[in-house]
């Protein structure tokens, strides 16, 4: 008697192939990275035009501080550069003698903005300067 061969049914595999999903996710991630660098944060601002008359500042009624492109500080009446502490000390001394003096800060357009802000902040903290005019060319 021949033996009966028992045939078993093959069950289908219930696996999900995730490789296409990984490919899609990598493409989406690359697109996100490229577009994220192209997006700039900020708001479009239309600044008003101001036509103010020139200031009547002179060497007698003002302290003029200039910031060089290298980030060095110079007083208008001197031709040498000073450290931040020396400039602030000078401003404090002059304002104690004559409180009505104007403080004018002029930065070269290629100078480091951080140096100008550092000067303004230090003058405010140490010398108590809360009114400063920024110099521009007319």
Secondary structure, 3 states (H helix, E strand, C coil): CCCCCCCCCCCCCCCCCCHHHHHHHHHHHHHHHHHHHHCCCCCCCCCCCCCCCCCCCCCCCEEEEEECCCCCEEECCCCCEECHHHHHHHHHHHHHHCCCCEEEEEECCCCCHHHHHHHHHHHHHHHCCCCCEECCCC
